[in-house]
Amino acid sequence: MLKPAAEVYSEDRLYNREFITIWVGNVCFVLANTMIAHYARWIDFLGGDVNQTGRIMGLGAIASLVMRPWMGQWINRFGPRFVWGTGLLVFAVGIVGNFVLTDLNAAIYFLRGLLAVGAAFVFASSLAYISQSAPPSRRTEAIGILGAAGFAGMIIGPYLADWILAGEVRERAQFYRLFSIALVALLFPAISLLVIPKVRRTPGSPQDGVRLSDFIRTSTAYWPGATSAVVLAFGLCMTIPFIFLASFVDTIAPNTSFRAVGVFFLGYAGWGIILRVATSHLVDRIGRGKVLFTGTLFMAAQMFAFLAVSPDNLWTLLIPALLGGTGHALMFHTMMSLMLESFPPHLRGTGSALSLMTLDAGMICGAPILGWIAKNHGYMPVFITIGCSCLIAAAVYGMTLRRDQIAALAAGTPPADVSIEREDLLNSLNCGTGQKISAGK
């Protein structure tokens, strides 16, 4: 019989069999999802162009955005493990449907929507599961190490897809092999859900509704503030590696045999996973806010570094790859932890949904517009637009962070981003008394 997650992750113990199972399952899912980063080449094979790629990928993200409010409420009500399994099933159906596509038609929008919704279910539920089950004092570390699994999947998936789609003229059989391998990669995360424990519902927590008004009311009550601007900018940045990178490479070097996308992700994710593990305790020393601010600046630098990529030497892609890997390694776990911290434990499903909904909004707003810019003006204005957006988000967040730090010093309390996890730990130990303990007092 499976134990509740609260018993499995007792006290400060984090790395156990269940966590490793989740970690490996996340590697396999991200492997499958990043192989789909080559979906732009599938659209091109079916007769589409970069403008249509932006629309298809953007509208697919809209589908996941629309589902986010209910997704968070479903996680609250049915538990993250159930929603996790549902997401894997939806993603698998989205892959299988591509086997019957013969040309570019309305069906591809639907299938891309299924892929986006399935991935959204998986990421939101896994984030909620970890935030609810990991020791409160190590939540940011848990999210960070789980994110390292994503980097590991990024290393393997795109490079494998590059190898499958090698050649100047691509054939339908190559894409079928890509989809087949992505489908097989989903088996381990599906099996892993059978062995990880359920998250025990917080005693006394309400049976949350699943209406849109419930999501809006909860999100408004626990709104995470300026962090959302950084998450929005991060989503905009993700349009490059996961939507436009393959088209960018094919545009500047159409006849190259160099596996540029795989090399980019090897540098991006390979460096990212090393940095993520090496800096897992950095937030304990300087605070999540400073780490997030620094990561946003690296993301901006990545976009400007794309301007220096030479079609005669595609190894120069490693420069933006390393900068982006640094930004990603510093940003994702800190911004998600900061987004989630304002939500009570039994509403972390809504918190994770809002976090990823904000990220999706960056991709949705960005993909169609950036696709139009790329088609009519080339990719250089695309990179400049995203880079400037990151700088603006960093400036807004930096001013808010500084203001909060000054206010905390004036009040004689620790900054919130340093003390919150200690406070969560104290409250979790005291949950049976109904009293709330403040870490800053």
N, C-alpha and C positions, 0 to 999 in steps of 0.2 A: 504493500500500500504506500502511495506517495505521501511524503510529509509536506505540511504547509511550508511555503517558502520562508516564513518567519522563523521556523525551527531549523531549516537548513542553513540559512545565513544568520547564525547566532552571534551575538556580541560583535566583534570586529573581524570575524572570519569571512573572507570574501572568495578566495581562490579554492574551490572545491570541485568535485566531479560535475555538479550541476552547472557551475559557471563555465567550466571548460567545454561542456556539451553545448551550451548556448553560444560560446565563442566560436567553436568550429562550425556550428550551424549557420552563424552569421557570415563566416568566411564563404561558405558555399553559396548562400543566397546572394551576397554581394558579387561573387564571381559570376553568377547567372545574370544579375542585373547590369553589371558593367560590360558583359558581352553584348547586351542590348544597346550599349553606347554606340555600336556600329549600325544602329537602326537607320541612321541617315543614309548609309550606303545601300540599305535595303530599299529605302524610298527612291533613291537615285536609280537603282536597278529597275524599279517598276515604272520609271519614267518621270519622276519628280525632280524639282530643282531646290535650291537652298531656301527660297521663299516658302515653298510648300513644306519643306522640312520644318521650318520655324512654326508654321501654322499647325501641322500635325502634332509636333511635340508639345507645342503650347496648349492646344486644345486638349491633348491627353492630360496635361497637368491640371487643366481646369476641372476635369472630371474628378481628380483626386482632391482638389481644393473644395469642390462642392460637397464631397462626402466627408470631409474632415470633421465638421461639427457633430454629426451623428456617430462617426467613428469614435471620437472621444467619449461620448455618452455610452456607446456599446462597451467600450473597455471598462468604464466605471461599473456598468451593470453586469456584464457577462464574464468579465475578467480578461486580462491581456492574452492568456494562453489560447482561449477560444478564438479571439479576433485574429491572433497570429496565424492560426491554422486556416482561417477563412481567407486571409490575405495570400497565403501560399497557393491555395486552390484557385483563386481569381487570377493570380499571376500565371499559373500553369495554363489556364484556359486561354489567356491572352497570347501565350507562346504558340499553343497548338493551332489557334486560328490562322496564324500566318502561313501554315502549310497549304491552305486552300486558296490563298490570294493569288490571282493570276495577273492583275493589273492594279493601277492606282485608282481606287474608288472609295466610296464612303465607309466601307468596311474597315479600312486601315485606321480611320479615326476612332472607331469603336474598339478595335484591338489595342491600339496604343493607349486608349483610355483604361482598358482592363489592366494593362501592364502598370500604368501609373497608379491606379487605385490599389492593385494588389501590393505593389511596393510600399505605398503609403500605409496600408494596413499593417504590413510586417514591421516597418520602421517605427511607427507610432506605438504599436503594442510591445515591441521589444524594449523600447525606451521606457514605457510605463512599467513594464515588468521589472526591469533593473532598478528603476527609481523606487519602486515599492518594496523590493525584496532585499536589496543590498543594505548593509549596515549604514545607518544615516551618516555616520562620520566619514564614510568612504564612498559616498554616492558619486561625487565628481570623478574620483579615481575609477569607479566601476564603469561609468559612462565612457570615460576616456579609453580604458582598456578594451571595452566592447567595440568602440570606434576603431581601435587598432585592428580588429578583425576585418572591418570594412576596408582598411588599407591593404591588408593581405589579399582580400578578394580582388581589389583593384589591380594589384600586381599581376595576378594570374589571368583574370578574365579578358581584359583588352588585348594582352599579348597573345593569348590563345586565339582570340577572334582575328587578330591580325594575321596569324599563321594560317588559319582556315581560309581567309579571304585573300590570300596572297595571289598575285598575278595581275597583269594589266587588264584582262577581260574576265569579269566575274560571271559565274554561272549559277543557276538556280540551286543546283546540288550543294554548292558551297554554303549558301544561306541555310539550306535545310540541315546541314551538319551543325552549323552554329546553333540553330534553334534546338536541335536534338540534345546537344551537350548541355545547353542551358537548362533544359527540362530535366535531364538526369541529375544536375547539380542541386535541384530542389528536393531530392529524395532525403538527403541527410537532415536538413532542417525540419522536414516533415516528421521524420522518425524521432528527432530530438525532442519534439513536443510531447512525445509519449512518456518521456522519462523525467522531464523537469517538473517540479512541484507546482501546485496551484498557489496563487497569492491569496492569503487569507484576508478577507474583507475586514476593514477597520471596524472594531466593535462600536456599535451605536451610530455608524454612518448611515445616512439616508439612502433609500432606494432611488437613485438618481433617475430623472426623466430622460427621455430621448428626443425631446422636442427641440427645434432650433432655438426657441426662446430660452430654454434651459442653458444651452451652450452660450448664448450671448450674455445672459445674466451672470453665469459663472465666470466667463472670461473677463467681463467688465469689472466684476468684484475683485478679481485677483490679477488685473492687468500688469504685466511685467515691466512696463515703462520703456525707456530708451533702448533696452536690449533688443527690442523688436526691430528697430531700425537697422541694427547690425545683422540680424538674422535675414532681413529682407535683402540687404546687400549681398550676403553670402549666397542666397538663392540665385541672385542675378549672376554671380560668379560661376555657379554650377552649370549655367547654360553653355559655357565654353567646353569643358572636358566631356560633358555628357550629351550635348546636342550638336555643337558646331565644330568640334575639333576635327573629326574625320573629314567633313566637307572643306574645312580650312586647308588641311593637308592636301586633299585632292585638287584644290583650286590652285595652290601655289606650286605644287609639284605633281602634276597629273600622271606622269609616267614613271614615278619613282618605284623602285622595288624595296625601298627602305621601310621597315615596319615602324613608322613614325609614331602612330597612336600607342602601340605597345611600349615603345621606348619612353614616351611621355609619361604614361602611367607607371612604368617601372621606376622612373625618377620621382614622380609625384608621390606615389604610395609607398615606395621603398624607403625614401627619406622620411616620409610622414610617419610610418610605423616606428622607425628608430627614434625619431624625435618625440613621438607621443609617449613611448615607454620611458625614455630618458627624462622627460619632464613631468612624469605622472604626479610628482609631489611638489611641482613648482607653485601650484596655486596655494599650497599651505604656507609658502614662504612670502609671496608677494601679493596674493589675492587674485581671484578670478577676473576681476575687472581689468586689472593691468595686463594680464595675459591675453584677454579678449581684445583689448585695444591694440596691443602689439600685433596680434594675428591679423587684424583687419588691415593694418598698414602693409603687412607682407602680401596680403591678397591684392591690394592696389598695385604693389610693385610687380606682382606677377603679370597683371594685365598690360602694364607699360613695357614689360620685358618681351611680350609677344611682338612688339613693334620691331624688335631686333632679329627675329627669326628669319634666317636666310633659306630660300629654296635650294641654293647650291650646297648648303650644309645643314641638313635637318637635325643634326646633333645639337644645334643651338636651341632646339625645343627643350633641352634639359634645363636651361636657365629659368624659363617661366615654370617648368615642372617643379624644380627645387624650391623656388619661392612660393608657389602655390601649395606644395606639400607642407612647408613650414606654416603658412597661414592656416591651412586646414587643421593641422595637428594642434595648433594653439587655440583655434576658434571653436570647433564643433562642441567638444565636451563642456567647455566653459559657458558658452552661450546657452546650451540646452539646460545645464544645471541652473543657471541664473533665471531662465524662463520658467523652469519648474518650481523653483524654490518658493514662489509666492502662493502656490496651490497646496492645500492640505493633502495628506497622503491619499485619502479616498477619492480625491478629484484629480489625481495625477494623470488619469486618462485624458481628461479635458485639457490639462496642461500640455501634455505631449502632443495632442492633436493641434492645439493652438500654435505650438512651436513649429511644427512641421507645416502647418497651414501657412504661416508667415513665410517660411522658406519657399514653399510652393508658389506663393504670390509673387516672389521675386522672379522665379522661372517663368510664370505665366505672363507677367507684364513684360518680361524681357524677351522671351523667345520670338514671338511674332514681330515685334519691333526691330529686334536685332537682326532677324532674318531679312526683313525689308531693307535695312541699312546695308547688310552684307551684299545683297543682290544688286543694289543700285549704286553703292559707293565703295564697296570693298570691305575688307575686314579691319583695316586700320582704325576707322572711326568707331567700330564696334568695341575694340579693346580700350580706346580712349574713353568712351562713354562709361564702360563698366568701371574702369580705374578711377575716374572722377567720382562716380557714385560711391565707391568704397571710401574715398577720402572724405566725402561729405558725411557718410554714416559714422566714420571714425571721429570726426570733429564733433558731431552731435553727442555721441556716446561719451567722448572724452570730457566734454564740458559738464555733462550730467554726472559722470563719475567724480570729477573734481569737486563739484558742488556738494555731492553726498558726503565725500570725505571731509570737507570743511565743516559741514553740519554735524557729522559724527564726532569730530574732534571738539567742536564747541559744546556738544552735549556730554562729552566724556565717555562715549561708548565706542566699541570697535566698529569699523566699517562693516556694513551688512554682509558683503560678499565674503568676508573672512570668518564671521562668527556664525553664519546661518547653519552650517552643518553641525557644529558643536551644539547649537540650540536644538536642532532636530534630534540629536542623540539624547540629550537630557530629557526632552519631551517624550521620546519613545520609551525611555526607561521609567517615566513617571505616568504613562498613559492610563494606568489603572486607577490613579487617584483623581483624575479629572482636572488637575492643576496644570497650568502652563508656566514653564520656567524660561526666563530670558537669559540668553548667554551673555548679554551685554551688561548684566546687573549682578 
